[in-house]
Amino acid sequence: MEDIAEILVPLIAILSIFVVLPALILRHSERKRELELKHKDTVSGDILQLADRMEQRIEALERILDVEAPGWREKHHEQR
């Protein structure tokens, strides 16, 4: 029984160092990358929503200006 323990303990230690530990490190780094990508996707989605809302507001303002100041587009383009 002691002979088996003398063989198994170093074998388990070597396997732990060279197989289990790197696998755990790789798994952790993969999860970290996935979380970063999800965060970037969320931020990108938020920015797109804000851009859409801004575009809608600009279109509404342009419609209001078209009614209240019909020649505003020509005046604006002349100043450039």
Phi and psi in degrees as GROMACS dihedral restraints (atoms count N, CA, C in turn):
[ dihedral_restraints ]
;  ai    aj    ak    al  type     phi  dphi    fc
    3     4     5     6     1   -67.3    20    10
    4     5     6     7     1   -30.9    20    10
    6     7     8     9     1   -64.5    20    10
    7     8     9    10     1   -39.8    20    10
    9    10    11    12     1   -67.4    20    10
   10    11    12    13     1   -42.4    20    10
   12    13    14    15     1   -63.4    20    10
   13    14    15    16     1   -37.4    20    10
   15    16    17    18     1   -65.5    20    10
   16    17    18    19     1   -27.4    20    10
   18    19    20    21     1   -89.0    20    10
   19    20    21    22     1   -41.8    20    10
   21    22    23    24     1   -69.6    20    10
   22    23    24    25     1   -40.5    20    10
   24    25    26    27     1   -60.9    20    10
   25    26    27    28     1   -51.1    20    10
   27    28    29    30     1   -65.6    20    10
   28    29    30    31     1   -34.8    20    10
   30    31    32    33     1   -64.3    20    10
   31    32    33    34     1   -45.0    20    10
   33    34    35    36     1   -64.6    20    10
   34    35    36    37     1   -40.0    20    10
   36    37    38    39     1   -63.6    20    10
   37    38    39    40     1   -44.4    20    10
   39    40    41    42     1   -65.1    20    10
   40    41    42    43     1   -44.7    20    10
   42    43    44    45     1   -61.8    20    10
   43    44    45    46     1   -39.5    20    10
   45    46    47    48     1   -64.1    20    10
   46    47    48    49     1   -43.2    20    10
   48    49    50    51     1   -70.0    20    10
   49    50    51    52     1   -43.5    20    10
   51    52    53    54     1   -97.7    20    10
   52    53    54    55     1   -12.4    20    10
   54    55    56    57     1  -121.0    20    10
   55    56    57    58     1   -56.5    20    10
   57    58    59    60     1   -68.9    20    10
   58    59    60    61     1   -48.3    20    10
   60    61    62    63     1   -60.9    20    10
   61    62    63    64     1   -49.9    20    10
   63    64    65    66     1   -61.1    20    10
   64    65    66    67     1   -35.9    20    10
   66    67    68    69     1   -63.9    20    10
   67    68    69    70     1   -41.3    20    10
   69    70    71    72     1   -65.0    20    10
   70    71    72    73     1   -41.5    20    10
   72    73    74    75     1   -64.4    20    10
   73    74    75    76     1   -44.3    20    10
   75    76    77    78     1   -63.9    20    10
   76    77    78    79     1   -40.6    20    10
   78    79    80    81     1   -62.8    20    10
   79    80    81    82     1   -43.1    20    10
   81    82    83    84     1   -63.1    20    10
   82    83    84    85     1   -43.6    20    10
   84    85    86    87     1   -67.3    20    10
   85    86    87    88     1   -35.5    20    10
   87    88    89    90     1   -63.2    20    10
   88    89    90    91     1   -45.3    20    10
   90    91    92    93     1   -64.1    20    10
   91    92    93    94     1   -38.9    20    10
   93    94    95    96     1   -63.0    20    10
   94    95    96    97     1   -43.6    20    10
   96    97    98    99     1   -62.6    20    10
   97    98    99   100     1   -41.8    20    10
   99   100   101   102     1   -61.5    20    10
  100   101   102   103     1   -43.2    20    10
  102   103   104   105     1   -63.7    20    10
  103   104   105   106     1   -40.3    20    10
  105   106   107   108     1   -64.1    20    10
  106   107   108   109     1   -41.2    20    10
  108   109   110   111     1   -65.9    20    10
  109   110   111   112     1   -40.7    20    10
  111   112   113   114     1   -62.6    20    10
  112   113   114   115     1   -39.9    20    10
  114   115   116   117     1   -64.3    20    10
  115   116   117   118     1   -43.1    20    10
  117   118   119   120     1   -63.9    20    10
  118   119   120   121     1   -41.2    20    10
  120   121   122   123     1   -62.7    20    10
  121   122   123   124     1   -41.1    20    10
  123   124   125   126     1   -64.5    20    10
  124   125   126   127     1   -44.7    20    10
  126   127   128   129     1   -63.5    20    10
  127   128   129   130     1   -42.8    20    10
  129   130   131   132     1   -62.1    20    10
  130   131   132   133     1   -42.5    20    10
  132   133   134   135     1   -62.6    20    10
  133   134   135   136     1   -41.0    20    10
  135   136   137   138     1   -63.8    20    10
  136   137   138   139     1   -41.9    20    10
  138   139   140   141     1   -64.9    20    10
  139   140   141   142     1   -40.8    20    10
  141   142   143   144     1   -63.4    20    10
  142   143   144   145     1   -40.2    20    10
  144   145   146   147     1   -63.4    20    10
  145   146   147   148     1   -42.9    20    10
  147   148   149   150     1   -63.7    20    10
  148   149   150   151     1   -39.9    20    10
  150   151   152   153     1   -64.3    20    10
  151   152   153   154     1   -41.0    20    10
  153   154   155   156     1   -62.8    20    10
  154   155   156   157     1   -43.4    20    10
  156   157   158   159     1   -63.5    20    10
  157   158   159   160     1   -40.6    20    10
  159   160   161   162     1   -64.4    20    10
  160   161   162   163     1   -41.6    20    10
  162   163   164   165     1   -61.7    20    10
  163   164   165   166     1   -41.5    20    10
  165   166   167   168     1   -63.4    20    10
  166   167   168   169     1   -41.0    20    10
  168   169   170   171     1   -65.1    20    10
  169   170   171   172     1   -42.6    20    10
  171   172   173   174     1   -62.8    20    10
  172   173   174   175     1   -43.5    20    10
  174   175   176   177     1   -62.0    20    10
  175   176   177   178     1   -39.6    20    10
  177   178   179   180     1   -65.2    20    10
  178   179   180   181     1   -42.9    20    10
  180   181   182   183     1   -63.6    20    10
  181   182   183   184     1   -39.5    20    10
  183   184   185   186     1   -64.7    20    10
  184   185   186   187     1   -38.7    20    10
  186   187   188   189     1   -64.3    20    10
  187   188   189   190     1   -41.4    20    10
  189   190   191   192     1   -63.0    20    10
  190   191   192   193     1   -45.2    20    10
  192   193   194   195     1   -64.2    20    10
  193   194   195   196     1   -35.9    20    10
  195   196   197   198     1   -60.1    20    10
  196   197   198   199     1   -36.0    20    10
  198   199   200   201     1   -79.0    20    10
  199   200   201   202     1   -45.8    20    10
  201   202   203   204     1   -83.5    20    10
  202   203   204   205     1   -30.8    20    10
  204   205   206   207     1  -137.9    20    10
  205   206   207   208     1    81.3    20    10
  207   208   209   210     1   -55.8    20    10
  208   209   210   211     1   -31.1    20    10
  210   211   212   213     1   -98.0    20    10
  211   212   213   214     1    19.2    20    10
  213   214   215   216     1   -65.6    20    10
  214   215   216   217     1   -31.5    20    10
  216   217   218   219     1   -67.4    20    10
  217   218   219   220     1   -43.5    20    10
  219   220   221   222     1   -65.6    20    10
  220   221   222   223     1   -41.0    20    10
  222   223   224   225     1   -63.1    20    10
  223   224   225   226     1   -41.0    20    10
  225   226   227   228     1   -66.6    20    10
  226   227   228   229     1   -42.2    20    10
  228   229   230   231     1   -71.4    20    10
  229   230   231   232     1   -28.2    20    10
  231   232   233   234     1   -69.0    20    10
  232   233   234   235     1   -32.2    20    10
  234   235   236   237     1   -72.6    20    10
  235   236   237   238     1   -20.5    20    10
